[in-house]
Amino acid sequence: MSIRVSKTFRNNFVLDEPEMRRIHKVLTEQMALAIQNNAFTTTFNLKLKNQMAFAKTSLDDVLDESNGGENAIQELEILVKDRSTRNEISLKFSKDVYASNNYEISGSDRNWVSITQSLIDERIKNLRQAFVISGTARILLILLIFAFAFIDILILGAPIYNSLIHTHPLGLIAISIRGLIIFLLVTNLLAIGIFSYLYFFPTQNFCWGDYVKVYQRRQSIGKFIIIIVIVGLVISVLGSIIASYFIT
């Protein structure tokens, strides 16, 4: 009787050469435990940015890929299987937001399947980026940028601009020019910071070859912009407090 388990994981990942070798070692060692003669095959199925798809049988060949520009890796599946016993381990990573990262394990020994699943889960956990969010939280940040842009358009483009500055339509609050400027400055700084975070800190990364420099450069630029945004926000808030103090 064949036992099959599968799991989809949507967390972000940085898959570099050391982690790739650790994962490969776990998969092949587990497969070796399941069969007696080590007569299993390991295949790496790759898909590049230029839509070219191909397979390799050597880990070193995969790591020797240029992995940059149009040849940047978009999908990688590690497939370890033994046809005689029908034991199989498939682990797939993808940079496509519409595709799922997943693994599937098949075997006749329930204990072997359970241990293999546990080891794969542990390795996947180690790939996560601590300060990079993914999934629904990332979508909410994108919506927040559009919300800031919509508010700015309403404020700057409304035909009743002057009335909004001096009197709220309901007559409940008054908006000063200084307050309006501070509000626009803060929302635009937040929008820039969120956009920089989303763009310069990608969620899925195959981090070897040419992509290593690209990844490091993007993170450096992203951190620099976010620091500038934080400083700008602090100055804006302090400036508003100081101005209010002297005016009153």
C-alpha positions as CSV (number, residue, x, y, z in Angstrom):
1,M,0.0,0.0,0.0
2,S,1.4,3.4,-1.1
3,I,1.2,6.3,1.3
4,R,1.2,9.8,-0.1
5,V,1.4,13.1,1.6
6,S,1.6,16.6,0.1
7,K,1.8,20.1,1.5
8,T,1.7,23.6,0.0
9,F,3.8,26.3,1.6
10,R,3.4,30.0,0.7
11,N,6.1,31.5,2.8
12,N,8.9,33.5,1.3
13,F,12.3,31.9,0.8
14,V,15.9,32.6,0.1
15,L,17.3,29.4,-1.4
16,D,21.1,29.8,-1.6
17,E,23.8,27.2,-2.5
18,P,24.5,26.0,1.1
19,E,20.7,25.5,1.7
20,M,20.3,23.9,-1.7
21,R,23.0,21.3,-0.8
22,R,21.5,20.6,2.6
23,I,18.1,20.0,1.0
24,H,19.6,17.7,-1.6
25,K,21.4,15.8,1.1
26,V,18.3,15.3,3.1
27,L,16.3,14.1,0.1
28,T,18.9,11.7,-1.2
29,E,19.7,10.3,2.3
30,Q,16.1,9.7,3.0
31,M,15.6,7.9,-0.3
32,A,18.7,5.8,0.4
33,L,17.1,4.7,3.7
34,A,14.0,3.5,1.9
35,I,15.7,1.2,-0.6
36,Q,18.6,-1.2,-0.4
37,N,20.7,-0.7,-3.5
38,N,20.6,3.2,-3.9
39,A,19.2,2.7,-7.4
40,F,17.2,5.9,-7.4
41,T,17.4,9.0,-9.7
42,T,17.6,12.6,-8.9
43,T,16.3,15.1,-11.4
44,F,16.2,18.9,-11.3
45,N,13.5,20.5,-13.4
46,L,14.1,24.1,-14.1
47,K,12.2,26.9,-15.8
48,L,13.9,30.2,-16.7
49,K,12.5,33.8,-17.1
50,N,12.7,33.4,-20.9
51,Q,10.3,30.4,-20.5
52,M,12.9,27.8,-21.4
53,A,12.4,24.6,-19.4
54,F,14.9,21.8,-19.0
55,A,16.1,19.1,-16.7
56,K,19.5,18.3,-15.1
57,T,20.7,15.4,-13.1
58,S,23.6,17.0,-11.3
59,L,23.3,19.5,-8.5
60,D,26.6,21.1,-9.5
61,D,25.2,21.7,-13.0
62,V,22.2,23.5,-11.4
63,L,24.4,25.7,-9.3
64,D,26.5,26.5,-12.3
65,E,23.6,28.1,-14.0
66,S,24.1,31.8,-14.7
67,N,20.8,32.6,-13.0
68,G,20.6,36.2,-14.2
69,G,18.7,38.4,-16.7
70,E,16.5,36.3,-19.0
71,N,18.2,33.2,-17.7
72,A,17.1,33.8,-14.1
73,I,15.5,30.7,-12.6
74,Q,11.8,31.0,-12.0
75,E,10.9,27.5,-11.0
76,L,12.9,24.6,-9.6
77,E,11.6,21.1,-8.8
78,I,13.8,18.5,-7.1
79,L,12.5,15.0,-8.0
80,V,14.0,12.0,-6.3
81,K,12.4,8.7,-7.2
82,D,12.9,4.9,-7.4
83,R,10.8,3.2,-10.0
84,S,11.1,-0.3,-8.5
85,T,9.6,0.6,-5.1
86,R,7.6,3.6,-6.3
87,N,9.1,5.7,-3.5
88,E,9.2,9.3,-4.6
89,I,10.0,12.8,-3.2
90,S,9.1,16.0,-5.1
91,L,10.0,19.4,-3.8
92,K,9.1,22.5,-5.9
93,F,10.0,26.2,-5.5
94,S,8.6,28.9,-7.7
95,K,8.9,32.7,-8.0
96,D,5.5,32.8,-9.7
97,V,2.9,34.3,-7.3
98,Y,0.2,32.3,-9.0
99,A,2.1,29.0,-8.6
100,S,2.4,27.1,-5.3
101,N,5.5,26.0,-3.6
102,N,4.9,22.4,-2.5
103,Y,6.3,19.0,-1.8
104,E,4.9,15.5,-2.3
105,I,6.2,12.3,-0.7
106,S,5.1,8.8,-1.7
107,G,6.3,5.5,0.0
108,S,5.1,2.2,1.4
109,D,6.5,2.8,4.9
110,R,4.4,5.2,6.9
111,N,7.2,5.9,9.3
112,W,9.6,6.8,6.5
113,V,7.1,9.1,4.9
114,S,6.4,10.9,8.3
115,I,10.1,11.4,9.1
116,T,10.9,12.6,5.5
117,Q,8.0,15.1,5.8
118,S,9.3,16.4,9.2
119,L,12.9,16.9,7.8
120,I,11.6,18.8,4.7
121,D,9.4,21.0,6.9
122,E,12.5,21.8,9.0
123,R,14.6,22.8,6.0
124,I,11.8,24.9,4.5
125,K,11.5,26.8,7.8
126,N,15.2,27.7,7.6
127,L,14.6,29.4,4.2
128,R,12.2,32.0,5.5
129,Q,13.2,35.7,5.5
130,A,12.6,37.2,9.0
131,F,11.4,40.6,8.0
132,V,9.8,39.9,4.6
133,I,6.0,39.2,4.5
134,S,4.2,37.4,1.9
135,G,0.7,36.3,0.9
136,T,-2.3,38.3,2.1
137,A,-0.3,40.7,4.2
138,R,1.7,41.8,1.1
139,I,-1.6,42.3,-0.9
140,L,-2.8,44.5,1.9
141,L,0.3,46.7,1.6
142,I,-0.3,47.1,-2.1
143,L,-3.9,48.1,-1.5
144,L,-2.6,50.6,1.1
145,I,-0.4,52.3,-1.5
146,F,-3.5,52.7,-3.8
147,A,-5.5,54.1,-0.8
148,F,-2.8,56.7,-0.2
149,A,-2.8,57.6,-3.9
150,F,-6.6,57.9,-4.0
151,I,-6.6,60.2,-0.9
152,D,-4.0,62.4,-2.4
153,I,-6.0,62.7,-5.6
154,L,-9.1,63.6,-3.7
155,I,-7.3,66.3,-1.7
156,L,-5.3,67.8,-4.5
157,G,-7.9,67.5,-7.3
158,A,-11.2,68.2,-5.7
159,P,-13.0,71.3,-7.0
160,I,-14.0,72.2,-3.5
161,Y,-10.4,72.4,-2.4
162,N,-10.7,75.7,-0.6
163,S,-13.7,74.6,1.4
164,L,-11.9,71.5,2.5
165,I,-9.0,73.5,3.8
166,H,-11.1,75.8,5.9
167,T,-14.3,73.9,6.8
168,H,-15.2,70.2,6.8
169,P,-18.3,69.5,4.8
170,L,-20.1,68.4,8.0
171,G,-18.8,71.4,9.9
172,L,-17.2,69.2,12.5
173,I,-13.5,69.8,12.0
174,A,-11.2,72.4,10.4
175,I,-8.2,71.5,8.3
176,S,-5.3,74.0,8.2
177,I,-3.0,74.3,5.2
178,R,-0.1,73.3,7.5
179,G,-2.0,70.2,8.6
180,L,-2.8,69.3,5.1
181,I,0.8,69.6,4.0
182,I,2.0,67.5,6.9
183,F,-0.7,64.9,6.1
184,L,0.3,64.7,2.4
185,L,4.0,64.5,3.3
186,V,3.4,61.7,5.7
187,T,1.2,59.6,3.4
188,N,3.5,60.0,0.5
189,L,6.5,59.1,2.6
190,L,4.7,56.0,3.8
191,A,3.7,55.1,0.2
192,I,7.3,55.4,-0.9
193,G,8.5,53.3,2.0
194,I,5.9,50.6,1.4
195,F,6.7,50.5,-2.4
196,S,10.4,50.2,-1.7
197,Y,9.8,47.4,0.8
198,L,7.7,45.5,-1.7
199,Y,10.1,46.0,-4.7
200,F,13.5,45.8,-3.1
201,F,12.7,42.8,-0.8
202,P,11.4,40.1,-3.1
203,T,9.7,37.1,-1.5
204,Q,11.1,34.2,-3.5
205,N,14.8,34.1,-4.3
206,F,17.1,31.5,-6.0
207,C,20.2,33.0,-4.6
208,W,23.2,31.8,-6.6
209,G,25.0,32.8,-9.8
210,D,24.5,36.3,-11.1
211,Y,21.4,36.8,-9.0
212,V,23.4,37.0,-5.8
213,K,24.7,40.5,-6.7
214,V,21.3,41.6,-7.9
215,Y,19.7,40.4,-4.6
216,Q,22.4,42.1,-2.4
217,R,22.2,45.4,-4.4
218,R,18.4,45.5,-4.2
219,Q,18.4,44.9,-0.5
220,S,21.0,47.7,0.0
221,I,19.0,50.2,-2.0
222,G,15.8,49.2,-0.2
223,K,17.3,49.6,3.3
224,F,18.7,53.0,2.3
225,I,15.4,54.3,1.0
226,I,13.5,53.0,4.0
227,I,16.0,54.7,6.4
228,I,15.4,58.0,4.5
229,V,11.7,57.5,4.8
230,I,11.8,56.9,8.5
231,V,14.0,60.0,9.0
232,G,11.6,62.0,6.9
233,L,8.6,60.8,9.0
234,V,10.4,61.7,12.2
235,I,11.3,65.1,11.0
236,S,7.8,65.8,9.7
237,V,6.2,64.8,13.0
238,L,8.7,66.7,15.1
239,G,8.4,69.7,12.8
240,S,4.6,69.7,13.2
241,I,4.9,69.5,17.0
242,I,7.4,72.3,17.2
243,A,5.4,74.5,14.8
244,S,2.2,73.9,16.8
245,Y,4.1,74.8,20.0
246,F,5.3,78.1,18.7
247,I,2.1,79.0,17.0
248,T,0.0,78.4,20.1
